[in-house]
Amino acid sequence: MYTALYREWRPADFDGVVGQEHITSILKNQIKTGRISHAYLFSGPRGTGKTSTAKIFARAVNCTQNREGNPCGECAVCKELVNENNMDVIEIDAASNNGVDEIRDLREKVRYAPAVGTYKVYIIDEVHMLSIGAFNALLKTLEEPPAHAIFILATTQPGKLPSTILSRCQHYQFRRIAPRVIVERLSAICKAKGIEVGPGALEDIAAWAQGGMRDALSLLDQCAGMGEAVTREALAALLGSASPERLFAMAEGLLGDDAVPVIEQLDAFIQEGGDLETLIADLIGHLRNVMMALILSDPSDVIYGDAATL
């Protein structure tokens, strides 16, 4: 059975989590020194590694042959915890289990000791979806947790969490991953998988992903599934976005006060079934790149010169 790229290339240790070194370095040090908290909050945009980091942390705190804060992946505990049916790492989707009864059930079961490891780790994804009653039920457990329990709350919207929950967690904010880092990762994967890639295609994927590695891998997977080389043209067709040639033509018309090529390109784009919101986003990004190129080439002309040069 085929495994999606984002699942196949999910990091196995903290060193494999790209773009979040400001978090993984702290977590590794906590594990090495034994200064482990009972509650963590991982927040940030989707696809930036929150759940993957939580799973790695769950294995690392239980690993019997820890390697500088990383799980070894070879001991009996590591091998057991990789199994999704293990009893010591419990993942809860708060979007579909957001009621008081589910959290009360968690409170009842959290008292039981771990089956194979030292800690029982609860990963609650999209925790902001919990109801007020569920948050109140969770608060009691966070106030007086068993010594063997660790809670990792993950969310894209930390502002929706009650302050009483926030104050009891170590809060780590995941950042959008830099396009350069995404391109480097995608390039390594393409090389390992034998995926042929055309010039500029990976840069376009990284730009579209907006800092999310999972989105970038999913899009690469889609393009590779077309059975041809991953090119900028194939990517544009898949996303319903504008080709670089069309963006250049529209930008030249806008900057030259000539509406004809802009209207012609816009009409052709609509006739091809392109998405207008995507076109606007692409055009804004293209004009920004043009402006940056002008600034870098001759800053005085752009900043102090005639505005028409833009």
C-alpha positions as CSV (number, residue, x, y, z in Angstrom):
1,M,0.0,0.0,0.0
2,Y,1.3,3.5,-0.9
3,T,2.2,5.7,2.0
4,A,1.8,9.5,1.5
5,L,5.0,11.5,1.6
6,Y,4.1,13.5,4.6
7,R,3.6,10.2,6.6
8,E,6.6,8.4,5.1
9,W,8.9,11.3,5.9
10,R,7.5,12.2,9.3
11,P,10.5,12.9,11.5
12,A,11.6,10.1,13.9
13,D,13.5,12.4,16.3
14,F,14.0,16.0,17.2
15,D,16.8,16.5,14.7
16,G,14.4,15.7,11.9
17,V,12.0,18.5,12.8
18,V,13.0,21.3,10.5
19,G,12.6,25.0,11.2
20,Q,11.7,24.6,14.9
21,E,15.2,24.4,16.5
22,H,14.2,27.1,19.0
23,I,11.8,24.5,20.5
24,T,13.5,21.2,19.9
25,S,16.7,22.3,21.5
26,I,14.9,23.2,24.7
27,L,12.9,19.9,24.8
28,K,16.0,17.8,24.2
29,N,17.8,19.6,27.1
30,Q,14.8,19.0,29.4
31,I,14.9,15.3,28.7
32,K,18.7,15.1,29.2
33,T,18.4,17.0,32.5
34,G,15.2,15.4,33.7
35,R,13.4,18.7,34.1
36,I,10.2,17.5,32.5
37,S,7.0,19.5,33.0
38,H,3.6,17.8,33.3
39,A,1.8,20.1,30.7
40,Y,2.9,21.6,27.4
41,L,1.1,23.8,24.9
42,F,2.3,23.6,21.3
43,S,0.7,26.4,19.2
44,G,1.3,27.6,15.6
45,P,0.1,27.3,12.0
46,R,-0.9,24.0,10.6
47,G,1.7,21.6,9.2
48,T,4.6,23.1,11.2
49,G,5.4,20.0,13.3
50,K,3.3,20.3,16.5
51,T,1.9,16.8,16.5
52,S,5.1,15.2,15.2
53,T,7.1,16.9,17.9
54,A,4.6,15.8,20.5
55,K,5.0,12.2,19.4
56,I,8.8,12.4,19.4
57,F,8.7,13.9,22.9
58,A,6.4,11.1,24.1
59,R,8.9,8.5,22.9
60,A,12.0,10.4,24.1
61,V,10.7,10.7,27.7
62,N,10.2,6.9,27.8
63,C,13.2,5.8,25.9
64,T,15.6,3.6,27.9
65,Q,18.7,4.4,25.7
66,N,18.2,8.1,25.2
67,R,20.6,9.8,22.7
68,E,21.3,13.4,23.6
69,G,17.6,14.0,24.2
70,N,16.5,12.0,21.1
71,P,14.6,8.6,21.3
72,C,16.9,5.8,20.1
73,G,14.2,4.1,18.1
74,E,15.8,0.7,18.9
75,C,14.9,-0.1,22.5
76,A,11.8,-2.2,23.3
77,V,10.0,0.9,24.6
78,C,10.6,2.9,21.5
79,K,9.5,0.1,19.3
80,E,6.3,-0.4,21.3
81,L,5.5,3.3,21.3
82,V,5.8,3.6,17.5
83,N,2.8,1.2,17.3
84,E,-0.3,3.4,17.1
85,N,-2.2,0.9,19.3
86,N,0.1,1.3,22.3
87,M,-1.4,2.2,25.7
88,D,1.1,4.9,26.8
89,V,0.7,7.5,24.1
90,I,-3.0,8.6,23.8
91,E,-4.0,10.9,21.0
92,I,-7.3,12.7,21.4
93,D,-8.9,14.8,18.6
94,A,-10.7,17.6,20.5
95,A,-12.6,18.6,17.4
96,S,-14.7,15.4,17.6
97,N,-14.2,14.6,21.4
98,N,-14.9,18.0,22.8
99,G,-17.5,17.3,25.5
100,V,-17.3,17.0,29.3
101,D,-17.9,13.3,29.2
102,E,-14.8,12.6,27.1
103,I,-12.6,14.6,29.5
104,R,-14.1,13.0,32.5
105,D,-13.3,9.6,30.9
106,L,-9.7,10.8,30.5
107,R,-9.6,11.8,34.1
108,E,-10.7,8.4,35.2
109,K,-8.1,6.6,33.0
110,V,-5.1,8.9,33.7
111,R,-4.8,7.3,37.1
112,Y,-3.6,4.0,35.7
113,A,0.1,3.5,35.4
114,P,1.9,3.3,32.1
115,A,2.1,-0.1,30.4
116,V,5.7,-0.1,29.2
117,G,7.3,3.3,29.8
118,T,7.8,5.7,32.6
119,Y,5.2,8.2,31.5
120,K,1.8,8.1,30.0
121,V,1.5,11.0,27.5
122,Y,-1.8,12.5,26.4
123,I,-1.7,14.5,23.1
124,I,-4.8,16.6,22.7
125,D,-5.0,18.0,19.2
126,E,-7.0,21.1,18.3
127,V,-7.5,21.7,22.0
128,H,-9.2,25.0,21.4
129,M,-12.3,23.1,20.2
130,L,-13.1,21.9,23.7
131,S,-16.2,23.2,25.3
132,I,-16.1,25.4,28.4
133,G,-17.3,22.5,30.5
134,A,-14.6,20.2,29.1
135,F,-11.9,22.9,29.8
136,N,-13.1,23.0,33.4
137,A,-12.9,19.3,33.7
138,L,-9.4,19.2,32.2
139,L,-8.3,22.0,34.5
140,K,-8.7,19.8,37.6
141,T,-6.4,17.2,36.1
142,L,-3.8,19.8,35.1
143,E,-3.8,21.2,38.6
144,E,-3.2,17.8,40.3
145,P,-1.8,15.4,37.7
146,P,-0.4,12.0,38.6
147,A,3.4,11.8,38.6
148,H,3.4,9.5,35.5
149,A,1.1,11.7,33.3
150,I,2.2,14.3,30.8
151,F,-0.2,16.4,28.8
152,I,0.6,18.0,25.4
153,L,-2.0,20.4,24.1
154,A,-1.7,21.3,20.4
155,T,-3.7,24.2,18.7
156,T,-3.6,26.6,15.9
157,Q,-5.6,29.1,17.9
158,P,-4.1,29.6,21.4
159,G,-6.1,32.7,22.0
160,K,-9.2,30.6,22.4
161,L,-7.8,28.7,25.4
162,P,-8.9,29.9,28.9
163,S,-6.1,31.7,30.9
164,T,-6.4,29.1,33.6
165,I,-5.3,26.4,31.1
166,L,-2.5,28.6,29.6
167,S,-1.0,29.4,33.0
168,R,-0.5,25.7,33.8
169,C,1.3,24.9,30.6
170,Q,4.8,25.5,29.2
171,H,3.9,27.3,26.0
172,Y,6.0,26.8,22.8
173,Q,5.1,28.7,19.7
174,F,5.9,27.0,16.4
175,R,6.9,29.3,13.5
176,R,6.1,29.1,9.8
177,I,9.0,27.3,8.2
178,A,11.2,29.4,5.9
179,P,10.7,28.7,2.1
180,R,14.5,28.0,1.9
181,V,14.2,25.3,4.5
182,I,11.2,23.8,2.8
183,V,13.0,23.7,-0.6
184,E,16.0,22.0,1.0
185,R,13.8,19.3,2.6
186,L,11.8,18.8,-0.6
187,S,15.0,18.5,-2.7
188,A,16.4,15.8,-0.4
189,I,13.1,13.9,-0.6
190,C,13.0,14.1,-4.4
191,K,16.5,12.9,-4.6
192,A,15.8,9.9,-2.3
193,K,12.5,9.0,-4.1
194,G,13.8,9.6,-7.7
195,I,11.3,12.4,-8.4
196,E,12.3,14.5,-11.4
197,V,11.9,18.3,-10.7
198,G,12.0,21.2,-13.1
199,P,13.6,24.6,-12.3
200,G,11.7,26.7,-9.9
201,A,9.0,24.1,-9.1
202,L,10.1,23.4,-5.5
203,E,10.3,27.2,-4.9
204,D,6.7,27.5,-6.1
205,I,5.6,24.7,-3.9
206,A,7.3,26.3,-0.8
207,A,5.6,29.6,-1.6
208,W,2.2,28.0,-1.9
209,A,2.6,26.0,1.3
210,Q,3.0,29.3,3.3
211,G,5.3,27.8,5.9
212,G,3.7,24.4,6.3
213,M,5.8,21.4,5.6
214,R,2.9,19.0,5.5
215,D,1.1,21.1,2.9
216,A,4.3,21.3,0.8
217,L,4.7,17.5,1.0
218,S,1.1,16.9,0.1
219,L,1.4,19.1,-3.0
220,L,4.7,17.5,-4.1
221,D,2.9,14.1,-3.7
222,Q,0.1,15.3,-6.0
223,C,2.4,16.6,-8.6
224,A,4.6,13.5,-8.5
225,G,1.4,11.4,-8.9
226,M,0.8,12.9,-12.3
227,G,3.5,10.6,-13.7
228,E,5.6,13.3,-15.2
229,A,8.4,15.7,-14.0
230,V,7.3,18.2,-11.4
231,T,7.3,21.5,-13.2
232,R,6.1,25.0,-12.6
233,E,3.6,24.6,-15.4
234,A,2.2,21.4,-14.0
235,L,2.0,23.0,-10.6
236,A,0.1,26.0,-12.0
237,A,-2.4,23.7,-13.7
238,L,-2.9,21.7,-10.6
239,L,-3.5,24.7,-8.4
240,G,-5.4,26.7,-10.9
241,S,-2.9,29.5,-10.5
242,A,-1.2,31.7,-13.1
243,S,1.9,30.8,-15.0
244,P,5.0,33.0,-14.5
245,E,4.6,34.3,-18.1
246,R,1.1,35.5,-17.4
247,L,2.2,37.2,-14.2
248,F,5.0,39.0,-16.0
249,A,2.6,40.1,-18.8
250,M,0.1,41.4,-16.2
251,A,2.7,43.1,-14.1
252,E,4.2,44.9,-17.2
253,G,0.7,46.2,-18.1
254,L,0.0,47.4,-14.6
255,L,3.4,49.1,-14.2
256,G,3.2,50.6,-17.7
257,D,-0.3,52.0,-17.3
258,D,-1.5,49.7,-20.1
259,A,-4.8,48.0,-19.3
260,V,-5.0,45.9,-22.5
261,P,-2.6,43.1,-21.7
262,V,-4.0,42.9,-18.1
263,I,-7.6,42.5,-19.4
264,E,-6.5,40.0,-22.1
265,Q,-4.6,37.9,-19.6
266,L,-7.4,38.0,-17.0
267,D,-9.9,36.9,-19.6
268,A,-7.7,34.0,-20.8
269,F,-7.2,33.0,-17.2
270,I,-11.0,32.9,-16.5
271,Q,-11.7,31.0,-19.7
272,E,-9.2,28.4,-18.6
273,G,-11.1,28.0,-15.3
274,G,-8.5,29.6,-13.1
275,D,-9.2,30.6,-9.5
276,L,-9.4,34.5,-9.2
277,E,-8.4,34.5,-5.5
278,T,-5.3,32.5,-6.3
279,L,-4.5,34.8,-9.2
280,I,-4.7,37.9,-7.0
281,A,-2.5,36.3,-4.4
282,D,0.0,35.2,-7.1
283,L,0.0,38.7,-8.6
284,I,0.6,40.4,-5.3
285,G,3.5,38.1,-4.6
286,H,4.9,38.7,-8.0
287,L,4.7,42.5,-7.7
288,R,6.4,42.3,-4.3
289,N,9.2,40.3,-5.9
290,V,9.5,42.9,-8.6
291,M,9.6,45.7,-6.0
292,M,12.3,43.9,-4.0
293,A,14.4,43.3,-7.1
294,L,14.2,47.0,-7.9
295,I,15.2,48.0,-4.4
296,L,18.2,45.6,-4.4
297,S,19.3,46.7,-7.8
298,D,19.2,50.5,-7.1
299,P,17.6,51.5,-3.8
300,S,17.9,55.3,-4.5
301,D,15.8,55.1,-7.6
302,V,13.0,53.3,-5.8
303,I,13.0,55.0,-2.4
304,Y,13.7,58.6,-3.5
305,G,13.0,58.6,-7.2
306,D,9.9,58.8,-9.3
307,A,7.1,56.5,-8.0
308,A,6.5,55.5,-11.6
309,T,9.6,53.4,-11.6
310,L,7.7,50.8,-9.6
